[in-house]
Amino acid sequence: STGNTLPQDITCLAADRMLIFASYDNILHAFARNKEVVHTYEGHKARIHLLQPFGDHIISVDVDNVLIVWNIQSEEEYLQIDFDKATFAVSALLHPSTYLNKILLGSEQGALQLWNIRSNKLLYSFPGWGSAVTTLEQAPAVDVVAVGLVSGHIIVHNIKFDETLMKFQQDWGPITAISFRTDGHPVMAAGSPVGHIALWDLEEKKLMCQMQDAHSTAIAGMSFVPGEPLLITNGADNALRVWIFDGPGGTGRVLRSRMGHSAPPTKIRYHGQNGQQILSAGQDGTLQSFSTVHEKFNKSLGRGSINKKKSKKKGLKLDTMALPPITAFASEVAHQSDWDGIIACHQGYITCTTWNYQKTSMGAHKLRPEEFSKHKPIDIYATAVDITSCGNFAVIGMSTGQVDVYNMQSGIHRGRYGKDKAHEGAIRGVAVDGLNQLVITAGSEGLIKFWKFKMKDLVYSTELSSSPSGILLHRDSGILGIAFDDFTISVLDIETRKIVRTFSGHHGRINDMTFSPDGRWLITSSMDCSIKTWDLPSGCLIDCFLVDSAAVSLTMSPTGDFLASAHVDDLGIYLWSNRSLYSLVSLRPLPADYEPSLVTLPSTCPMQDVDVSGDEEPCDEMIEYVSPEQLGDQLVTLSLLPESRWKNLLNLDIIKKKNKPREPPKVPKSAPFFIPTVPGLIPRYVPPEEENDTQSKVVNLGVLAQKSDFYIHLEEALSTNKYKAPLDLLKILGPSNIEIELRGLAPEGGGSTEVMLSFLRMIGMMLNKKYNFELAQAYLALFLKLHLKIISSEPKLLEELSKLSVQLEETWIHLQSLFNQSLCVLTYMKSALL
């Protein structure tokens, strides 16, 4: 699980069996269930740098040498001890096992002190070994403590008799962490500032083995899992590793690891079309893949190297074969299982490298122009790369203006655009369209050039208003985004080869751009700490917000659900959710005087979702549009009722016959619990007695004699001439109920000719207004089927029907002419296409 975010970076961490304690600056928090903060302890005036859980209490020490004992539940101070920095500056803290109410303190002066917290007394002082104490660790044996010193010495000391049992020395600098194995092997592990781990044999009192380069930076902490041959380590290289000791020689191997960039990422791009992997290149020279689903799918593709074998021999610290950080890369999933699918260029380096995502390693080819194969120029380097959608070719732009094509499978050079160079200035961007027909290049001299991909011929060249700083192509829509050095952005259509949109509003260098999957939005980030979303169809700015740290790279998920961003001096990759997918968001243009608000970076704190939604102001455009019942008086409008309500009104009698059961259902007679038998030699059951059916078959017709609501509304409409109420009642009824209502209008069913006349007028009203057209037809057809004999004998009803006949004929002739016209156009289009 992931806990809620604290306002600042966590500087100290500790845990007991129930709570996790974390501090930032001078404030201490306690987390329950690894998630929410349940206790806060405020009282220190300086930054807390040591924590020690102590039963029902927690001990904290700040850099001003103030030790405070807190009651965990009441959050009150139990004890406060001030130490003099000149004589005893606390640098390590430990609760010795089985020592009730006692803690052991180490100092920068080298001395140790044993205190009783309950009585607030100093019990004993250890003189030390002439060097500052960096760490204290309890040994598996009672009364024995391991003391790590700045000098690199490790002292295994018995604090009961004040006797040193063993003494070891490491040549890698101060001891940063100590841990003991508790699975039966007498082994002690010690960490160093250079990332090495030493394993000491406590029986033979000698070094057993070394784990070189366990981390690329200092070992910050280590701990053996109790009773298991597992060691958990973490370092300042942003890595957490689990080592298992199951091999010969006592050395460990990596069992599991979670790691990120040890230096801020500079370029991020989604890999593939499922939106689940993000490729990230960092200043540490590594290329890593982060999963948006779960951290267990993260993987590192390693660090670029000129020669892998030599790099492994020399190690991380002395590796002179390491390549500079990646500045730009492009990836494609097509054929990635057959050969390398990633091409990358490095900072100030002429050679471009290929990477294999499936093998999670650097690829087999190093691509550079043939004329520089023997010597390495100083001032010539690769600036831009792209890979074709088929994954077969890589296009590389150089600082000299050259643009070369290489085969990704073989690494062979396949041609160059232009005679010697494609541009006079440095290449600022290259792009290949989705069908491998065009290659688009941008030069620092202010030209955009279109080349035939296969023939390498120049097709078109256009001059820009300013020098471009980068380009980005949306292959599906054929739209090219161009960022300029004057902080403006232009959008160019590669079909017409004309600039169709120009955006301005950034006040700093544009770092990166990304398109939405449908090509409607262009999202840009700048050094002015703003992230802006431009709507291409309307040419307007629809979203803008500020962040604390400028975004150096952006990428939009191919599924459109997330926007990923990397920021200056920040190791993480942040995901922004696309709210338009799951809520109603207004996409109206922002006003010219719009002042963007500062938005905190995404985190695991759930309160931020409420804050963001509260900032959205309701507007008229965000109200859901409700379609009127009729768009125009002259338009024939159908109802929104399903066909089952009106289409089968004339066939109800046939449907009833088909659905009629062949015989009434028989009720099974209940058998007695004990079945009676006839006495005799042969057991026989008593035959059941037949029951006389005495149920009455007289039907009470009192309910049917009442007038229905529909009937009453029709009677009222004779005087008011308002037929909306009876029509609404009829529309909510089912087919069988509609038939019952229409049968009840005749004098035989308790109705009258006046009510029948009112019904015909209601149909006439529907035909005049030209709405609910199919309902008027269905209701009138059923009415004529049921009451044709009565209508033929009543002159008033015949006169009303003749009026309806004229209305029906006029409406149908108009509709038929429209149908015929549409059919003629459709027939012409079909024949013309053939």
C-alpha positions in Angstrom: 0.0 0.0 0.0 1.0 3.6 -0.4 0.6 6.1 2.4 -0.7 9.7 2.2 1.7 12.4 1.2 3.4 14.6 3.8 4.0 18.3 3.0 7.8 17.9 2.7 10.3 15.2 2.0 10.6 12.5 4.7 14.0 12.7 6.5 13.6 9.9 9.1 11.7 6.7 9.2 11.0 4.0 11.9 8.4 1.4 12.7 7.0 -0.7 15.5 4.5 -3.6 15.4 1.5 -1.2 14.9 2.6 2.2 13.5 5.0 3.7 11.1 6.7 6.9 12.2 8.0 9.4 9.6 9.4 12.9 10.2 10.0 15.9 8.1 11.8 19.0 9.4 10.8 19.3 13.1 7.4 17.5 12.9 6.9 13.8 13.6 3.9 11.8 12.2 2.5 8.3 12.9 0.8 6.3 10.2 -1.7 3.6 10.8 -2.3 0.8 8.3 0.6 2.2 6.2 -1.8 4.9 5.0 -3.4 7.7 7.1 -1.8 9.9 9.7 -3.2 9.2 13.1 -0.8 11.0 15.4 1.3 14.2 15.1 4.0 15.2 17.5 5.2 18.8 17.6 7.8 20.1 20.0 11.1 20.0 18.3 12.7 23.3 17.2 15.2 21.8 14.7 15.2 19.0 12.1 14.7 15.5 13.5 17.4 13.1 12.4 17.0 10.0 14.7 14.0 7.9 15.7 13.6 4.9 18.0 10.3 3.2 18.9 10.3 2.3 22.6 7.2 0.3 23.6 4.4 2.7 24.2 6.7 5.6 23.5 8.7 6.9 20.6 12.1 8.6 21.0 13.2 11.4 18.7 16.5 13.4 18.5 17.0 16.6 16.5 20.1 18.2 15.1 20.2 20.7 18.1 20.9 17.7 20.4 17.5 17.6 22.1 16.1 14.2 22.9 12.3 13.9 23.5 10.4 10.8 24.6 6.7 11.0 23.4 3.7 9.0 24.6 2.4 7.5 21.4 -1.3 7.6 22.2 -1.6 10.9 24.1 1.0 12.7 21.9 2.4 14.3 25.0 6.1 14.7 26.0 7.1 12.2 28.6 10.7 13.3 28.9 13.1 15.8 27.3 16.9 15.7 27.6 19.2 18.4 26.3 22.8 17.4 25.5 25.8 19.7 25.1 27.0 19.6 21.5 30.5 20.2 22.5 30.8 17.2 24.8 28.2 14.8 23.5 26.5 15.3 20.1 24.1 12.4 19.7 24.7 10.6 16.3 23.2 7.1 17.0 20.4 5.6 19.1 19.6 2.0 20.1 17.4 0.2 22.6 19.5 -2.9 23.8 17.6 -6.1 23.8 16.3 -7.2 27.3 17.4 -3.8 28.8 14.2 -2.5 30.4 13.6 1.2 30.1 17.2 1.8 28.8 18.6 3.3 25.6 22.2 3.5 24.3 23.4 6.7 22.7 26.4 7.2 20.5 28.1 10.5 19.9 30.2 12.4 17.3 32.9 12.6 20.0 33.1 8.8 20.1 31.7 8.2 23.6 28.6 6.1 24.4 26.1 6.6 27.2 23.5 4.2 28.7 20.4 6.0 30.0 17.4 4.9 32.0 14.5 6.7 30.5 12.0 6.1 33.3 14.3 7.5 36.0 16.0 10.0 33.7 19.5 8.9 34.9 22.8 8.3 33.2 23.7 4.7 34.1 27.1 4.3 32.4 29.5 6.1 30.0 31.7 4.2 27.5 34.8 6.1 26.6 34.7 5.1 23.0 37.4 4.4 20.4 38.5 7.9 19.4 36.2 8.2 16.4 32.7 9.4 15.9 29.9 6.8 16.1 27.8 6.5 12.9 25.5 3.5 13.7 24.6 1.1 16.5 23.1 -2.4 15.9 21.9 -5.1 18.3 23.7 -8.4 17.8 21.7 -11.7 18.1 23.5 -12.3 21.4 22.2 -10.5 24.5 24.4 -7.6 25.8 26.4 -7.5 22.5 26.2 -4.4 20.3 28.0 -3.6 17.0 29.3 0.0 16.8 30.1 1.6 13.4 32.7 4.4 13.4 33.6 7.2 11.0 37.1 5.7 10.7 35.7 2.6 9.0 36.1 0.4 12.1 33.4 -1.9 13.4 33.5 -2.7 17.1 31.6 -5.7 18.5 31.2 -4.7 22.1 29.7 -6.3 25.3 28.0 -3.4 27.1 27.4 -5.4 30.2 31.1 -5.9 31.0 32.4 -3.0 28.8 34.5 -5.4 26.9 35.4 -5.4 23.2 34.9 -8.8 21.6 35.9 -8.2 18.0 37.2 -5.4 15.8 37.0 -5.1 12.1 38.1 -2.4 9.6 36.8 -1.4 6.2 38.8 0.8 3.8 35.8 2.3 2.1 35.1 5.1 4.5 32.6 5.5 7.4 30.3 2.6 8.3 26.8 3.6 7.1 24.7 0.5 8.2 25.1 -2.8 10.0 23.0 -5.9 10.2 23.3 -9.5 11.5 22.0 -12.7 10.0 19.7 -14.6 12.3 19.1 -17.8 10.3 21.9 -19.8 12.0 24.9 -18.3 10.1 27.3 -16.0 12.2 27.5 -13.3 9.6 27.5 -9.5 9.9 26.9 -7.2 6.9 28.3 -3.7 6.9 27.6 -0.9 4.3 29.9 1.8 3.0 29.5 5.3 1.4 30.7 3.9 -2.0 28.0 1.3 -2.4 29.9 -1.8 -1.4 28.8 -4.3 1.2 31.2 -6.3 3.3 30.2 -9.7 4.9 32.2 -10.6 8.0 32.4 -14.1 9.5 32.0 -13.7 13.3 33.3 -17.2 14.2 36.6 -16.9 12.3 36.7 -13.1 12.8 37.6 -12.3 9.2 36.2 -11.0 6.0 34.1 -13.6 4.3 33.3 -11.9 1.0 32.5 -8.5 -0.6 29.5 -7.4 -2.6 30.9 -4.8 -4.9 28.7 -2.1 -6.3 25.5 -3.3 -4.6 24.4 0.3 -5.1 25.9 3.0 -7.2 25.8 5.4 -4.2 26.1 5.1 -0.5 24.3 2.3 1.4 21.7 4.2 3.4 20.2 1.2 5.2 20.2 -2.5 5.4 18.4 -5.2 7.4 18.4 -9.0 7.4 14.9 -10.6 7.4 14.6 -12.4 10.8 15.2 -16.1 10.3 15.7 -15.8 6.6 18.8 -15.6 4.3 17.5 -12.3 2.9 19.1 -8.9 3.1 17.1 -5.7 2.2 19.2 -2.7 1.2 18.5 0.8 0.0 20.7 3.6 -1.2 20.7 7.2 -2.5 20.6 5.8 -6.0 16.8 5.5 -5.6 16.9 1.7 -5.5 15.6 -0.9 -3.1 17.0 -4.4 -3.4 16.4 -7.8 -1.8 19.5 -10.1 -1.8 19.3 -13.9 -1.2 22.3 -15.8 0.2 21.8 -19.3 -1.4 25.0 -19.7 -3.4 28.5 -20.9 -2.6 31.0 -18.6 -1.0 28.4 -16.8 1.1 27.9 -14.0 -1.4 24.4 -12.8 -2.2 22.5 -12.3 -5.5 19.6 -9.9 -6.3 16.3 -11.6 -5.8 14.0 -8.6 -6.3 14.5 -4.9 -6.8 12.5 -1.7 -7.2 14.4 1.1 -8.6 13.9 4.4 -10.4 16.3 7.0 -11.9 19.1 8.1 -9.6 19.2 11.4 -11.5 16.2 13.4 -12.9 14.6 12.0 -16.2 15.0 14.2 -19.2 12.8 12.5 -21.8 9.7 10.3 -21.4 7.6 8.6 -24.1 4.8 6.0 -24.0 5.8 2.7 -25.5 3.3 0.7 -27.5 -0.4 1.4 -28.0 -1.9 -0.1 -24.8 -0.8 2.9 -22.7 0.8 0.7 -20.0 4.5 1.3 -20.4 6.5 4.6 -20.3 10.1 4.7 -21.5 12.2 7.2 -19.5 15.8 8.4 -20.2 17.5 10.1 -17.2 20.6 12.1 -16.5 22.1 9.0 -14.9 22.5 7.6 -18.4 20.0 4.8 -17.9 16.9 3.9 -20.0 14.0 2.5 -17.9 10.5 1.3 -18.4 7.8 2.2 -15.9 4.4 0.5 -15.8 1.2 2.5 -15.2 -0.5 -0.7 -14.0 1.9 -2.0 -11.2 5.4 -1.4 -10.1 6.3 -5.1 -10.5 6.2 -4.6 -14.3 8.9 -1.9 -14.1 12.2 -2.8 -15.7 15.5 -1.2 -16.4 17.2 -1.4 -19.9 20.5 -0.5 -18.3 23.1 2.1 -19.0 24.6 2.9 -22.4 28.2 1.6 -22.9 30.7 1.7 -25.7 31.9 -1.8 -24.7 29.8 -3.9 -22.4 32.4 -6.4 -21.5 35.0 -3.8 -20.5 32.3 -1.9 -18.5 31.5 -5.1 -16.5 35.2 -5.7 -15.7 35.8 -2.1 -14.5 32.6 -1.7 -12.5 30.4 1.3 -12.0 32.9 3.6 -10.3 35.8 3.2 -12.8 33.7 2.7 -16.0 35.2 4.9 -18.7 33.2 3.2 -21.4 29.8 4.6 -20.2 27.9 6.7 -22.7 26.6 10.2 -21.9 22.9 10.6 -20.9 20.3 10.1 -23.6 18.8 13.3 -25.0 16.3 12.0 -27.5 14.9 8.5 -28.4 12.1 7.0 -30.5 10.5 3.5 -30.1 8.3 1.2 -32.0 6.7 -2.1 -31.0 6.5 -3.5 -34.6 9.2 -6.2 -34.9 10.5 -5.6 -31.4 10.6 -9.3 -30.8 12.7 -9.8 -33.9 15.3 -7.0 -33.6 15.9 -3.8 -31.7 13.0 -1.4 -31.6 14.4 1.7 -29.8 16.9 4.2 -31.2 18.6 6.8 -29.0 21.1 9.7 -29.3 23.3 10.8 -26.5 24.4 14.2 -25.2 27.3 15.5 -27.3 28.0 12.1 -28.8 28.0 11.2 -32.5 27.0 7.6 -32.1 23.4 6.6 -31.7 22.6 3.4 -29.9 19.8 0.8 -30.4 18.0 -0.8 -27.5 16.0 -4.0 -27.2 12.8 -3.8 -25.1 12.2 -7.5 -25.0 15.7 -8.3 -23.8 15.8 -5.2 -21.6 19.3 -4.3 -22.7 21.3 -2.2 -25.1 21.0 -3.4 -28.6 23.6 -4.8 -31.0 24.2 -1.8 -33.2 25.9 1.6 -32.8 25.0 3.8 -35.7 27.3 6.6 -36.9 28.3 8.0 -40.3 30.9 5.9 -42.2 33.3 8.8 -42.5 33.6 9.0 -38.7 34.0 5.3 -38.1 37.7 5.5 -37.4 37.9 8.7 -35.5 35.5 10.5 -33.1 34.9 14.2 -33.9 34.6 16.6 -31.0 32.1 19.1 -32.2 29.8 16.8 -34.2 27.0 14.9 -32.5 23.5 13.5 -33.1 20.6 15.8 -32.3 17.4 14.1 -33.4 16.2 10.6 -34.1 13.0 8.9 -35.3 12.0 5.3 -36.2 9.5 4.3 -38.9 6.1 2.8 -37.9 7.2 -0.6 -39.4 10.3 -0.7 -37.1 12.7 -1.3 -40.0 14.5 2.0 -40.4 15.9 4.7 -38.2 16.4 8.3 -39.3 19.2 10.3 -37.5 19.8 14.0 -37.7 23.3 15.5 -36.9 24.5 18.9 -35.7 26.2 19.4 -39.0 22.9 19.2 -40.9 23.3 15.6 -42.1 20.3 13.3 -42.1 21.0 9.6 -42.5 18.9 6.4 -42.7 19.9 3.1 -41.2 18.4 -0.4 -41.2 17.4 -1.4 -37.6 17.9 -5.1 -38.2 21.4 -5.0 -39.8 22.6 -1.6 -38.7 23.6 -0.9 -42.3 23.7 2.7 -43.6 20.9 3.1 -46.2 21.3 6.6 -47.5 21.6 10.3 -46.8 19.2 13.1 -47.6 20.7 15.9 -49.8 24.0 15.8 -51.6 26.2 16.3 -48.5 23.8 17.6 -45.9 20.1 18.2 -45.7 20.3 21.6 -43.9 22.9 24.3 -43.5 22.3 24.5 -39.8 22.0 21.8 -37.1 19.0 19.4 -37.3 16.4 20.3 -34.7 14.0 17.5 -35.5 13.2 14.6 -37.9 9.9 12.8 -38.5 8.7 10.0 -40.7 5.0 9.7 -41.8 3.0 6.6 -41.1 3.3 5.1 -44.6 7.1 5.7 -45.1 6.4 8.1 -47.9 7.8 11.4 -46.5 10.6 12.4 -44.2 10.3 15.8 -42.6 13.4 17.6 -41.3 13.7 20.9 -39.4 17.0 22.9 -39.4 18.2 25.7 -37.1 18.4 28.0 -40.2 14.6 28.2 -40.2 13.7 25.7 -42.9 11.3 22.8 -42.9 12.0 20.3 -45.7 10.0 17.4 -47.1 11.9 14.5 -48.6 10.8 11.3 -50.4 11.7 8.5 -48.0 12.9 6.0 -50.5 14.3 8.1 -53.3 15.9 10.7 -50.9 14.7 13.5 -53.2 13.7 17.0 -51.9 9.9 17.4 -52.5 9.2 20.8 -50.8 10.8 23.3 -48.6 9.2 26.1 -46.6 10.8 28.9 -44.6 9.7 29.5 -41.1 9.3 32.8 -39.2 11.9 31.8 -36.6 14.3 29.1 -35.8 12.6 25.9 -34.7 13.6 24.2 -31.5 11.8 20.9 -32.1 9.0 19.2 -34.1 6.5 16.5 -33.3 4.4 14.6 -35.9 1.0 13.0 -35.2 1.1 10.2 -37.8 -2.6 9.3 -37.9 -3.8 12.8 -38.7 -0.7 14.1 -40.6 -0.3 17.2 -38.3 3.1 18.5 -37.5 3.7 20.6 -34.3 6.6 23.0 -34.5 8.1 24.8 -31.4 10.1 27.9 -32.1 12.9 29.7 -30.2 10.7 32.7 -29.8 8.4 30.7 -27.6 5.6 30.3 -30.2 4.1 27.1 -31.6 2.8 26.4 -35.1 0.8 23.5 -36.5 1.6 22.4 -40.1 -0.6 20.1 -42.3 1.8 17.8 -44.2 -0.8 17.2 -46.9 -1.2 20.8 -47.9 2.2 21.8 -46.5 0.8 25.0 -45.0 0.7 26.3 -41.5 -2.9 26.0 -40.2 -2.5 27.2 -36.6 -0.2 29.4 -34.7 -0.2 29.7 -30.9 1.5 32.1 -28.6 1.4 32.6 -24.9 4.5 30.9 -23.4 7.1 33.1 -21.7 9.9 30.6 -21.7 11.7 28.0 -23.8 9.3 25.2 -24.9 10.6 22.0 -23.5 8.2 19.4 -25.0 5.0 18.8 -26.9 2.5 15.9 -27.2 -0.7 15.3 -29.1 -3.8 13.7 -27.8 -4.6 10.3 -29.5 -7.3 11.8 -31.7 -5.1 14.7 -32.7 -7.5 17.4 -31.4 -5.3 18.6 -28.6 -1.7 19.8 -28.5 -0.3 19.9 -25.0 2.9 21.9 -24.4 5.3 22.6 -21.5 7.6 25.5 -21.0 10.3 26.8 -18.7 7.8 29.3 -17.4 6.4 26.3 -15.4 3.1 26.3 -17.3 1.4 23.3 -19.1 -1.1 24.4 -21.7 -3.6 22.5 -23.8 -4.5 23.9 -27.2 -7.6 22.9 -29.1 -6.6 22.5 -32.8 -10.1 22.6 -34.5 -11.0 25.9 -32.7 -7.5 27.2 -32.5 -8.0 28.2 -28.8 -6.4 27.7 -25.5 -8.7 25.5 -23.4 -6.6 24.6 -20.4 -3.6 26.1 -18.6 -2.1 25.5 -15.2 1.2 26.2 -13.3 3.4 23.7 -11.5 6.2 24.3 -8.9 8.9 22.9 -11.2 9.0 23.2 -14.9 8.1 20.1 -16.9 11.0 19.0 -19.1 9.1 16.3 -20.9 5.5 15.4 -21.7 3.8 12.4 -23.2 0.1 11.5 -23.7 -1.2 8.0 -23.3 -2.3 6.3 -26.6 -5.6 5.5 -24.9 -6.0 9.2 -23.8 -6.5 8.4 -20.1 -3.2 9.9 -18.7 -0.7 12.6 -19.3 2.8 11.8 -18.0 5.2 14.6 -17.1 8.8 14.8 -15.9 10.1 17.9 -14.0 13.3 19.7 -13.3 15.3 18.2 -10.5 12.6 15.6 -9.8 13.2 11.9 -9.9 9.6 10.9 -10.4 7.2 10.6 -13.4 3.8 12.2 -12.6 0.5 11.0 -14.1 -2.3 13.5 -14.7 -5.8 12.0 -15.3 -7.9 13.1 -18.2 -11.0 14.3 -16.5 -13.0 14.6 -19.8 -13.2 10.8 -19.9 -15.3 10.4 -16.8 -16.9 13.8 -16.0 -18.5 16.7 -17.8 -15.7 19.2 -18.5 -16.2 22.6 -20.3 -13.9 23.0 -23.2 -14.7 26.6 -23.8 -11.8 28.9 -24.8 -10.0 30.6 -21.9 -10.2 34.4 -21.9 -7.1 36.5 -22.8 -6.6 37.8 -19.3 -6.9 34.3 -17.7 -4.6 33.8 -14.7 -3.5 30.2 -14.4 -3.6 28.7 -10.9 -0.7 26.8 -9.3 -1.5 23.0 -9.1 0.4 20.7 -6.9 2.0 17.7 -8.5 -0.1 14.4 -8.5 0.4 12.3 -5.4 -1.2 9.5 -3.4 -3.1 12.0 -1.1 -6.9 11.5 -1.8 -7.8 15.0 -0.7 -6.4 16.6 -3.9 -9.2 15.1 -6.0 -11.7 17.1 -4.0 -9.7 20.3 -4.3 -9.4 20.0 -8.1 -13.1 19.3 -8.6 -14.0 22.2 -6.3 -12.1 24.7 -8.5 -14.4 24.0 -11.5 -17.1 26.6 -11.8 -20.4 25.6 -13.2 -21.4 27.2 -16.5 -24.2 27.1 -19.0 -22.2 25.0 -21.4 -21.7 22.2 -18.9 -25.4 21.7 -18.4 -26.5 18.5 -20.2 -28.4 19.3 -23.4 -32.0 18.1 -23.4 -33.6 17.7 -26.9 -37.1 19.3 -27.3 -40.1 17.1 -28.1 -40.3 18.8 -31.6 -37.5 20.7 -33.4 -39.9 22.5 -35.8 -43.6 22.9 -36.4 -43.3 21.8 -40.0 -41.2 18.7 -39.3 -42.9 15.3 -38.9 -41.6 14.0 -35.6 -41.8 10.5 -34.2 -42.2 9.6 -30.6 -39.4 8.1 -28.5 -41.4 5.1 -27.4 -40.1 1.6 -28.3 -41.7 -0.3 -31.1 -43.2 -2.9 -28.7 -45.6 -0.2 -27.4 -47.3 0.5 -30.7 -46.2 -1.8 -33.6 -48.3 -4.9 -32.5 -51.5 -3.2 -31.5 -53.4 -4.6 -34.6 -52.1 -8.1 -33.9 -52.9 -8.5 -30.2 -55.5 -11.1 -30.8 -53.1 -13.3 -32.8 -50.4 -12.9 -30.1 -52.9 -13.9 -27.4 -53.9 -17.0 -29.3 -50.2 -18.0 -29.8 -49.5 -17.4 -26.1 -52.6 -19.2 -24.8 -51.8 -22.3 -22.9 -53.1 -25.6 -24.2 -54.5 -26.6 -20.8 -54.7 -24.7 -17.4 -51.8 -25.4 -15.1 -52.4 -28.2 -12.6 -51.7 -27.6 -8.9 -49.8 -30.6 -7.5 -51.6 -32.1 -4.6 -49.7 -32.1 -1.4 -48.7 -35.6 -0.1 -49.2 -36.3 3.6 -46.2 -36.8 5.8 -47.2 -40.4 6.6 -48.8 -42.1 3.6 -51.8 -44.3 4.9 -51.8 -48.0 3.8 -54.5 -50.6 3.6 -54.1 -53.3 6.3 -53.4 -56.8 4.8 -50.6 -59.1 3.8 -49.7 -57.1 0.8 -48.9 -53.4 1.7 -51.0 -51.1 -0.5 -51.6 -47.3 -0.3 -55.0 -45.8 0.4 -56.3 -44.1 -2.9 -56.7 -40.4 -2.5 -60.2 -39.0 -2.1 -61.4 -36.7 -4.9 -62.2 -33.2 -3.7 -65.3 -31.4 -4.8 -64.7 -28.1 -6.6 -67.1 -25.7 -4.9 -65.3 -22.5 -5.9 -67.7 -19.8 -7.3 -67.3 -18.7 -10.9 -69.3 -15.5 -10.6 -67.1 -12.5 -11.7 -67.7 -9.2 -9.9 -68.1 -6.5 -12.6 -68.2 -3.7 -10.2 -64.6 -2.6 -10.9 -65.1 -2.6 -14.6 -68.0 -0.3 -14.3 -65.8 2.6 -13.1 -64.6 5.2 -15.5 -60.8 5.3 -16.2 -58.6 8.3 -16.0 -58.2 8.3 -19.8 -61.9 8.3 -20.2 -62.3 11.2 -17.8 -59.6 13.3 -19.5 -61.3 12.7 -22.9 -64.6 14.0 -21.5 -62.9 17.1 -20.1 -61.2 17.7 -23.4 -64.6 18.1 -25.2 -65.0 21.5 -23.5 -61.4 22.6 -23.0 -60.0 21.2 -26.3 -56.7 20.2 -24.5 -55.6 16.7 -25.4 -52.1 16.6 -24.0 -53.2 14.9 -20.7 -55.1 12.0 -22.3 -52.2 11.5 -24.8 -49.6 11.3 -22.0 -51.7 8.8 -20.2 -52.0 6.6 -23.3 -48.3 6.8 -24.0 -47.4 5.2 -20.6 -49.7 2.2 -21.1 -48.8 -1.2 -22.5 -50.5 -2.6 -25.7 -53.1 -4.7 -23.8 -54.1 -1.8 -21.6 -54.4 0.5 -24.7 -56.8 -2.0 -26.2 -58.9 -2.1 -23.1 -59.1 1.7 -22.9 -60.1 1.9 -26.6 -62.8 -0.8 -26.2 -64.3 1.1 -23.3 -64.9 4.2 -25.4 -67.9 2.5 -27.3 -71.4 2.6 -25.8 -71.2 -1.2 -25.5 -68.3 -1.0 -23.0 -69.8 1.8 -21.0 -68.7 4.8 -23.2 -70.4 7.2 -25.5 -70.2 8.6 -29.0 -69.1 12.0 -27.6 -66.0 10.4 -26.0 -65.3 8.6 -29.3 -65.5 11.9 -31.1 -63.1 13.4 -28.5 -60.6 10.6 -29.3 -60.8 11.3 -33.0 -60.2 15.0 -32.3 -57.1 14.0 -30.2 -55.8 12.1 -33.3 -56.5 15.2 -35.4 -54.5 17.4 -33.0 -51.5 15.0 -33.3 -51.7 15.1 -37.1 -51.9 18.9 -37.1 -48.9 19.3 -34.9 -47.0 16.5 -36.7 -45.6 14.9 -33.7 -46.0 11.3 -32.3 -46.7 10.5 -35.9 -46.4 6.7 -35.7 -48.5 6.7 -32.5 -51.3 8.5 -34.2 -51.3 5.9 -37.0 -51.3 2.9 -34.7 -54.0 4.3 -32.3 -56.3 5.3 -35.2 -55.9 1.8 -36.9 -56.8 0.0 -33.7 -59.7 2.4 -33.1 -61.1 1.7 -36.6 -60.7 -2.1 -36.2 -62.6 -2.1 -32.9 -65.4 0.3 -33.7 -65.9 0.3 -37.5 -69.6 -0.8 -37.2 -70.5 2.0 -34.7 -68.6 4.7 -36.7 -70.5 3.8 -39.9 -73.9 4.4 -38.2 -72.9 7.8 -36.6 -72.8 10.9 -38.9 -70.7 12.9 -36.5 -68.0 10.3 -36.3 -68.1 9.9 -40.1 -67.6 13.7 -40.6 -64.7 13.8 -38.2 -63.1 10.8 -40.0 -63.3 12.5 -43.4 -61.4 15.5 -41.9 -58.7 13.0 -40.6 -58.5 11.4 -44.0 -57.6 14.7 -45.7 -54.9 15.4 -43.1 -53.4 12.0 -43.4 -53.3 12.2 -47.2 -51.6 15.6 -47.2 -48.9 14.5 -44.7 -48.3 11.3 -46.5 -47.9 12.9 -49.9 -45.3 15.3 -48.5 -43.4 12.5 -46.8 -43.6 10.3 -49.9 -42.0 13.1 -52.1 -39.2 13.4 -49.6 -38.6 9.7 -49.6 -38.6 9.5 -53.4 -36.1 12.4 -53.6 -33.8 10.7 -51.1 -34.0 7.4 -52.9 -33.2 9.0 -56.2 -30.1 10.7 -54.8 -29.0 7.4 -53.2 -29.5 5.4 -56.5 -27.5 8.0 -58.4 -24.7 7.9 -55.9 -24.5 4.1 -56.1 -24.5 4.0 -59.9 -22.0 6.9 -60.1 -19.6 5.1 -57.8 -19.8 1.9 -59.8 
